[in-house]
Amino acid sequence: MIKVMYKDILVGEVVTNRSLTVDEALELINFNEEKFITDNGFDDIDYNDFRLVY
């Protein structure tokens, strides 16, 4: 299981048997940038702050 994190916020989880890029993981969890920004009170997000935890 891979956890998709934005800083310390759990964005989603992916079950896979291979390595993924952050972009692939975000696509698999159907990441909605606008909803994430609104839900967390951000003005904008930095994609460099996403990380995958295996």
Secondary structure, 3 states (H helix, E strand, C coil): CEEEEECCEEEEEECCCCCCCHHHHHHHCCCCHHHHHHHHCCCCCCHHHEEEEC
